[in-house]
């Protein structure tokens, strides 16, 4: 049975098979989680991302999709990059579907790599403006509802800051209650 874990901390410190990067579509680094992963992981990640851009993703990685690179100097084996949607109340249903797709696609890529442990950030909940409670609900229900997750030992949500951790913890309790009833 897959263990779902919540931790408050830095995703670049996680000793797991796969660290998921909340990337921007260029795959060439950015701010927030993306910038931190590129800085800590070093030039190997950027080199792999440039190769992806030169081959399959010339226009960038589409929102909701995922792709893997080496992890460079991170204490992980691979980085799975996924592009979350920017929050918009006007296009909520479509964008919520894309956010769920980020988690499903990342799990699929991790499983194809043979990963047993995966660490996720709160995708789209930073600069992309997704309300934290809703982002947590989409993340947790998507991961626990995925058939791919059954092949993993652990899915870890790494939350930066007490507010994000507390929100995910509260939503996780609600999701578990709903699943039991």
N, C-alpha and C positions, 0 to 999 in steps of 0.2 A: 504494500500500500504506500502510495506517495505521501510524504510528509510535506505539509504546507507550513512554512516558517516565516515569521515577520521579524525583522531586525531593524533597529535604528543604527545607521552607520553610513559608511562610504562604500559605494559599489565597487570602487577600484581596489578595495582591500579583500574582496571575497575570494576564498579559495574554493572554487567550484569548477566544473568542466566548462560551463558557458556563462558568460556575463552578457546580458542583453543591453545593447546601447540604444537609448532614445536618440536616434540620429536625425540629422536633417537630410533632405533628399540628395544633396550633393555628395554625401558620404565622405566629405573632405574635412570633417571636424567642425566645431561650432562652439556654442556656449553650454553651460549647464553640464548634464551628464555626458553629453557628446564630447565636449572639450576636455573634461576630466579624464575620460577613457583614452582619448588620443594623447593627452599629455603624459599620463602615467604609462600607457602601453608603449609609447615610443614610435619610431619611424616605420616599423614593420606593419603596423595597422594601416597607416596612411599609404604605404606602398601597395598593400593588398587592395585598399579602396580605390586607388588610382587605376589598378589593373581591372577592377570591376567596371569602373567608369569607361575605360578604353574598350571594353568588350561588350558585355550585355546591357550595361546601364549608362549608356552615353548621355541620356537625358536625366539621369539621376534615378534613385530608387523610388518607385511609386509608394504613396501612402498606403499603409496596411500590409505591405510586403516585408520580407525579411531575407537577409543574406549573411553568410558567415565569412569571417577572416581569421587569421591567426591572432593571438592575444598579445604578442610582443612581450613586454616586461610585466604584464599583469599576472597575478597568481592564478590565472585561469588558463584553460587550454585554447579556447576560442572566444571570439566576440561575435554575437549575432546582432546585426544592425537592423533596426526596424524604424520606420518613419511613422510617427503618430500624427493624427489630424489636429489641426488648430481648432479650438472650440468655437462653435457658433450655434447659438440657440435656434437660429432660423433653419439650419440644416441638421438638426440634432440626430434624427434617426439614421441618416446616411453616415454621418461622422461617427456616431456611436458604434455602428457596424464596422467602420474602418478601425476604430480603436480596439474592438474585440478581435479583429483580424490580426492586428499586431501581435497579440498574445498567442493566438492559434498558430500563426505562421512561424513565430519564433520557436514555439514548442516543436513544430514539425521539423524545422531546420535542425534544432538541437537533437532530436531523435535520429535524424538522418546521419548526424555526426557520431552517434553512439554515446551521447552525453547521458550521464546519470544524475547530475546536479545542475540546476539552472538558477541564476540570480537575476531578478527583474527590478528595474526602477519603477517609479510611478509614471508610466509613459503618458505624455501630453499634459501632465499635471503641473508642470513648471511654466516656462515661458509661453507654451502653447495655450495656456489659460483654462485648461479643463478643470471644472470644480472638483476639488479633492475627493469629496465623499462619493460623487458619481464615478470618478475615475477608479476609485477603490472598488466599488461595486462591480463595474464592468470587468476589471482585472480579475478579481477573485471568482466571480461566477463563470467567467470564460475559462479560466485555468482549471477550476474544479469540474467543469462540464466537458472538458476536452478528453477524448479517448486516448490521445497521445500521452497525456500525463501519467497514465497507468504504467508506462515503461520507465518512469523516472523514480529515483529514490527520494529526491527532494526538489521542491520548487520554493525558492526563497525570495521574498519581497524585501528589498533593501531600501528603507525609507530615510531620506535625509531630513533630519529635524524631528523634534518632539511632536509637532502638530501633524505631520504626515504619518508618523508612526501611530499616534493616538487615533487618528481617523481610520486608518487601515485596520487597527485592532478592533475598533467598534464595529465596523462593517463586517469584518471576518466573523465576529460573534453572531451577528444577524444572519449572515449567509449560512453558517453552521446550524443555527436554529431552524431556518427554513428547510434545509436539506434533511433534517431529522423528522420534520413533520409531514 
